Amino acid sequence: MIKTTVNKKQLLSIIIFSLIIIQSLGIRFFHGQGFMLSLLIIILSLNKPNNKTIVAILFTTLFLFISTLLNPSFLIKDLFFQILIIISVGLFLNHYKFNPQKINYDLYVVLRLFVFHALLGYLIYLLIPNHFSRINIMNRSFLHIFYVSSSNFMGIARNTGIFWEPGVFQLIANLYLFFTIKFHKKLLETMMAGLAVLTSFSTIGLIILILNFLYFLYIKIKEHKFRIHLVAPIVIAFILIFPLIKGNALQKMDGHNTSGLIRYRDFLIGIELIKERPLAGHGYITSNYLNSKTYVTNIQHDLFTDEFISTSGYMGGGYTNGLLSLFILYGIPLGILILFSLFKNTFIGSSTIERIIFFLIVTLSLISEPISSTSFFFLFPLSTIILKISNH
């Protein structure tokens, strides 16, 4: 078991970790927030980089330049922002070059902070819901400190924490749950993590929650600590979770749910884009670039009413499939390489089961969230290059 105390040397890393998560997944409080936080992360992460870090940053930056040649619609400011993200992630990972095994526990500490903040905010909402006011189309806030989603499930508010929507929050909550199991935390903390996922009412989040439960049972059986009193909460959880998953899934597949149709639209568009350029990819795509494709327009007309299109515009909600985006942007060969690097990341030990569960938590979340170009996502594949066998 790893020590649970946080010493002074960890504090800077935890602060930077938190900034990376907010920069990647957090609610946008002001214009240019992502750019400003990336610069701040770089400043706080400045340290003498080793050769692996320099090579990883230069190689990824070069690839981003090549992407602009593949897709002329990609804006220079977007290229500059992506380069900032790569530099910030590379410099931050460089902090762990002499002690890479610490990085997963530091991540656990940060995830716990965000999840407990979200749970406290959700409790406050349940007590005084009328004191939460809408701050944007997607979120409501109490004193701009605690947040819930403007959306609901069967009239029940969905927890979002400080993140832009519940589907993003469930990723953080499920990763936190994963690490509470991995680090053998007390059952109460593990159950609190599971409760956090439940409050998101995210279909993907609930499916991943079941994967985490199976991982929990695997650990207990492996350590010969399987007890009846551990089975009861799992059985109760399955009984409660399955109807939620079924209800969410049926709602999204009924042909009328906008969220479900947008995800289906993005899947169909993604497949067509990959088929068009399977090897080199399209580079970084924009809504204008997508709308220039005839099949993109046709798919939307097949799925949405003219009224919806006139109100939301073409590609309303943006392209949301972060998993297919890897192949759309980079092509199939490099997309597979990125996913392989994600699987081999240094946040997980040598256990194959751990790697599979962690990989599924991230990739399943990508299906409905456009976060595969964020600094938080790049932490995992780049850690394979920068920290893997860093002491060899």
GINOR-V66552 format. One record per backbone hydrogen bond with DSSP energy under -1.0 kcal/mol. CO is the residue of the C=O (numbers start at 1). NH is the residue of the N-H. Records with the same first field share a line. If there is no record, write none. Layout:
CO = NH / NH
This chain:
10 = 14
11 = 15
12 = 16
13 = 17
14 = 18
15 = 19
16 = 20
17 = 21
18 = 22
19 = 23
20 = 24
21 = 25
22 = 26
25 = 164
30 = 33
32 = 36
33 = 37
34 = 38
35 = 39
36 = 40
37 = 41
38 = 42
39 = 43
40 = 44
41 = 45
50 = 54
51 = 55
52 = 56
53 = 57
54 = 58
55 = 59
56 = 60
57 = 61
58 = 62
59 = 63
60 = 64
61 = 65
62 = 66
63 = 67
64 = 68
65 = 69
66 = 70
67 = 71
71 = 74
75 = 79
76 = 80
77 = 81
78 = 82
79 = 83
80 = 84
81 = 85
82 = 86
83 = 87
84 = 88
85 = 89
86 = 90
87 = 91
88 = 92
89 = 93
90 = 94
92 = 95
93 = 96
94 = 97
99 = 102
100 = 103
102 = 106
103 = 107
104 = 108
105 = 109
106 = 110
107 = 111
108 = 112
109 = 113
110 = 114
111 = 115
112 = 116
113 = 117
114 = 118
115 = 119
116 = 120
117 = 121
118 = 122
119 = 123
120 = 124
121 = 125
122 = 126
123 = 127
124 = 128
128 = 131
129 = 132
133 = 141
138 = 150
139 = 135 / 136
140 = 148
141 = 133
142 = 145 / 146
146 = 142
148 = 140
151 = 158
153 = 156
156 = 153
158 = 149
160 = 163
162 = 27
165 = 168 / 169
166 = 170
168 = 172
169 = 173
170 = 174
171 = 175
172 = 176
173 = 177
174 = 178
175 = 179
176 = 180
177 = 181
178 = 182
179 = 183
180 = 185
181 = 184
186 = 190
187 = 191
188 = 192
189 = 193
190 = 194
191 = 195
192 = 196
193 = 197
194 = 198
195 = 199
197 = 200
198 = 201
199 = 159
202 = 206
203 = 207
204 = 208
205 = 209
206 = 210
207 = 211
208 = 212
209 = 213
210 = 214
211 = 215
212 = 216
213 = 217
214 = 218
215 = 219
216 = 220
217 = 221
218 = 222
219 = 223
220 = 225
221 = 224
227 = 230
228 = 232
231 = 235
232 = 236
233 = 237
234 = 238
235 = 239
236 = 240
237 = 241
238 = 242
241 = 245
242 = 246
243 = 247
244 = 248
245 = 249
246 = 250
247 = 251
248 = 252
249 = 253
257 = 261
258 = 262
259 = 263
260 = 264
261 = 265
262 = 266
263 = 267
264 = 268
265 = 269
266 = 270
267 = 271
268 = 272
269 = 273
270 = 274
271 = 275
272 = 276
273 = 277
278 = 332
286 = 290
287 = 291
290 = 293
293 = 297
294 = 298
295 = 299
296 = 300
297 = 301
298 = 302
299 = 303
300 = 304
305 = 309
306 = 310
307 = 311
308 = 312
309 = 313
313 = 316
315 = 318
320 = 322
321 = 325
324 = 328
325 = 329
326 = 330
327 = 331
328 = 282
329 = 283
331 = 335
332 = 336
333 = 337
334 = 338
335 = 339
336 = 340
337 = 341
338 = 342
339 = 343
340 = 344
342 = 345
351 = 355
352 = 356
353 = 357
354 = 358
355 = 359
356 = 360
357 = 361
358 = 362
359 = 363
360 = 364
361 = 365
362 = 366
366 = 322
369 = 371
371 = 374
374 = 378
375 = 379
377 = 380
378 = 382
379 = 383
382 = 386
383 = 387 / 388
387 = 390
389 = 392
